[in-house]
Amino acid sequence: MSNDDDRDAWIDRCSIELRAFRPSLSPDEAEQLAADIWCDSSHMVPEDAAEREVASWRSLGIRD
């Protein structure tokens, strides 16, 4: 598997997790957000990175 394949798989998994937490995100929005998160948190597993992002939303009062 190439680095691009690894990155794409990570983004796919993260975007699925983000949509599970926040169903109002469109698939495109979730994918873009996951790509942004990957830039900062690629060292984490996608599920943990998504959970951390959702926790930050909740701390800001953002709910779905």
Steps between C-alpha positions, in 0.01 A plus 500: 500500500640840407504808719217647292296183551568513875399866513184440298400205719563708816288787363220260401489344847516837674223648284275203581562557871431873467168434327407248769549773762347774288258362239421845360844509336483421132740233373706772328513717814604202712770402251641854487496528878668159532769613254558811711519289816745262330739790448514554877431155643618233257699343785168405669261227395212655302236413759694677778566803282129525413403462865743776598353729234145431619605569860629839390166571329314411817725722710404786268132416537465366146243223488330311222 
